Amino acid sequence: MAFEQSPEFGDGGIKSRQSLRDWLVKNERVLYAVTGILLVVALVLSLRVLGVFSGEPGGLDGCVVNAAGEPITATARADNAQRLTSVDGCFFFPELSPGKHELTIEVSGGSSFKQAVEIVSGQAVELGTITMP
């Protein structure tokens, strides 16, 4: 398209409405394609922000015991979530996003344990018994 075929703007308005109309008609398919692409990108980004593409949450559970095999009170952390073990030494995170997480278990007194875990969508990952020193 030559420069002289483009619509001209000046003095606060369009100089030739016919040239603008002609330009829009000639480029209608391109405008629809660009608009469609922008709408799809906006939709995908919106759904991603809302967490639709991350999948169903998964769970994580385990039990913490001392060297003698007795349940102990500890704090379990997975990302920003935190749980205190119950009287039987067990913890459960019912809703973690699918993917890689780091589990940290801290016992009052200073000992700690770290382990990378992979959360699977719609499933609970069972760590079993973790023995703390």
ChimeraX attribute file (.defattr): number of C-alpha atoms within 10 A of each C-alpha:
attribute: neighborCount
match mode: 1-to-1
recipient: residues
	/A:1	7
	/A:2	5
	/A:3	7
	/A:4	8
	/A:5	11
	/A:6	14
	/A:7	17
	/A:8	14
	/A:9	12
	/A:10	7
	/A:11	6
	/A:12	6
	/A:13	9
	/A:14	13
	/A:15	13
	/A:16	12
	/A:17	13
	/A:18	11
	/A:19	16
	/A:20	17
	/A:21	12
	/A:22	14
	/A:23	15
	/A:24	15
	/A:25	11
	/A:26	12
	/A:27	11
	/A:28	11
	/A:29	11
	/A:30	11
	/A:31	13
	/A:32	11
	/A:33	11
	/A:34	11
	/A:35	12
	/A:36	12
	/A:37	12
	/A:38	12
	/A:39	12
	/A:40	12
	/A:41	12
	/A:42	12
	/A:43	12
	/A:44	14
	/A:45	13
	/A:46	12
	/A:47	13
	/A:48	12
	/A:49	11
	/A:50	10
	/A:51	12
	/A:52	11
	/A:53	11
	/A:54	14
	/A:55	13
	/A:56	15
	/A:57	17
	/A:58	20
	/A:59	19
	/A:60	21
	/A:61	16
	/A:62	17
	/A:63	22
	/A:64	26
	/A:65	19
	/A:66	15
	/A:67	10
	/A:68	9
	/A:69	12
	/A:70	11
	/A:71	21
	/A:72	20
	/A:73	20
	/A:74	24
	/A:75	19
	/A:76	27
	/A:77	19
	/A:78	19
	/A:79	12
	/A:80	6
	/A:81	11
	/A:82	16
	/A:83	15
	/A:84	16
	/A:85	20
	/A:86	16
	/A:87	10
	/A:88	13
	/A:89	20
	/A:90	22
	/A:91	22
	/A:92	19
	/A:93	18
	/A:94	13
	/A:95	17
	/A:96	22
	/A:97	19
	/A:98	18
	/A:99	14
	/A:100	13
	/A:101	16
	/A:102	13
	/A:103	17
	/A:104	16
	/A:105	22
	/A:106	18
	/A:107	17
	/A:108	10
	/A:109	7
	/A:110	6
	/A:111	11
	/A:112	15
	/A:113	14
	/A:114	13
	/A:115	11
	/A:116	11
	/A:117	15
	/A:118	14
	/A:119	20
	/A:120	19
	/A:121	18
	/A:122	15
	/A:123	15
	/A:124	18
	/A:125	18
	/A:126	12
	/A:127	12
	/A:128	11
	/A:129	15
	/A:130	18
	/A:131	16
	/A:132	19
	/A:133	11
